[in-house]
Amino acid sequence: MIPFNKPYLTGKETYYIEQAVKSLKISGNGEYTKKCQSYFEQQYGFKKALLTSSCTDALEMAAILADIKEGDEVIIPSYTFVSTALAFVRQGAKIVFADSYADNPNIDAQTIEALITPQTKAIVPVHYAGVACDMDVIMDLATQYNLIVIEDAAQAIDSYYINRKGEKQALGSIGHFGAFSFHETKNIISGEGGMLTVNDDRFCTRAEIIWEKGTNRSQFFRGEVDKYGWVDTGSSFLPSDITAAFLWAQIENLERIQAKRKELWEAYFKAFSALATQVGIQVPVLPQYATNNAHMFYVVFDSLETRTRVIAYLKEKGIWAVFHYISLHSSPFYVEKHDGRLLPNSDKFTDTLLRLPLFYELTVEEVDSIVESCKELY
Ligand SMILES: *Cc1c(COP(=O)(O)O)cnc(C)c1O
């Protein structure tokens, strides 16, 4: 049997957890939390990184920091995970859904401007499969219309955008905020886990306060203020240092994990590209401005019927392939609130995109056997 995903343990997780436990400093913002945060800040150029309990939490923090209120509009792609929208809906925002490109599930940056109204407060691009959205276009719109940009970089650790000046910018370092996930299905993991990145100085101090239940505890412990108390809204967004200790083991092996995932991704890509021209399966399209972090390998079929047939056949062979994302604009919770615009590309990916197994312990031979099984069907 080949599962869809298998969390990879580097071997050091329980050692670092034991160290954290023995230090008796296991609440949030401890030594491992600080180590992880400074690693990410230095490696990827985030102004400030704060570990959170999930990417969903990081998005909720961003929605509070962006001061999203009742009646504000937020533009997000329809083809994404629930949390991308939910964090803003909880603040009372109206979600204005944008469509994907025809050949790439990312938000079609060329369609965003037409969705902007005087109520628009923020744009939330999602770097699907770790592939960059067209951030120059999005950041230009943000400047022109005074909007906040929150990158949903849940899948985008260690991936980059190449801007129009030819500079490589880490995803999550470009918008005002970025939100990452370390859920066990992502490239590096901590069970549940996430991170908010803050790239605009205006928000750095407040981000720490929102993170620590609306208190100025962080400033107090740095000796910047002489009293520690309740100064703002917030919640308990920070994870235990036990979670950060787990994540530290993953960070130490990030390069190795990424190298292996890329090897597997390339094997899929090569095999399916050859098949694609023969039978009309689409392989992922990587825009010129995007790098690949091998978060996910997916293919796109010609119809829902074909995809259903392929899933059933692979299952018979003991291979678990899954699809995801029902367009959010037609989900039970939001369909009544959606303005009725059709989003055909998002619906197309809803019906025809299939994710194939991709995890550290998968082998190139297994990738070949998965491709062979798909071939048999044609
Ligand atoms: C995984 C994921 C999330 C949610 O991450 P959690 O850490 O589980 O909250 C949000 N958005 C996208 C695009 C994701 O892939």
The ligand as a Tripos MOL2 file, in Angstrom:
@<TRIPOS>MOLECULE
LIG
   15    15     1     0     0
SMALL
NO_CHARGES

@<TRIPOS>ATOM
      1 C1         -2.7090   23.6340    5.3570 C.3       1 LIG1
      2 C2         -3.2990   24.9270    4.9120 C.ar      1 LIG1
      3 C3         -3.8800   25.8490    5.7930 C.ar      1 LIG1
      4 C4         -4.1430   25.5450    7.2400 C.3       1 LIG1
      5 O1         -3.0370   25.2320    7.9750 O.3       1 LIG1
      6 P1         -3.1980   24.7590    9.5010 P.3       1 LIG1
      7 O2         -1.8100   24.8320   10.0400 O.co2     1 LIG1
      8 O3         -3.7560   23.3790    9.4720 O.co2     1 LIG1
      9 O4         -4.1220   25.7160   10.1740 O.co2     1 LIG1
     10 C5         -4.2950   27.0760    5.3030 C.ar      1 LIG1
     11 N1         -4.1750   27.3830    3.9940 N.ar      1 LIG1
     12 C6         -3.6490   26.5240    3.1140 C.ar      1 LIG1
     13 C7         -3.5160   26.9350    1.6860 C.3       1 LIG1
     14 C8         -3.2010   25.2600    3.5350 C.ar      1 LIG1
     15 O5         -2.6870   24.3980    2.6390 O.3       1 LIG1
@<TRIPOS>BOND
     1     1     2 1
     2     2     3 ar
     3     2    14 ar
     4     3     4 1
     5     3    10 ar
     6     4     5 1
     7     5     6 1
     8     6     7 2
     9     6     8 1
    10     6     9 1
    11    10    11 ar
    12    11    12 ar
    13    12    13 1
    14    12    14 ar
    15    14    15 1
@<TRIPOS>SUBSTRUCTURE
     1 LIG1         1 GROUP 0 **** ****
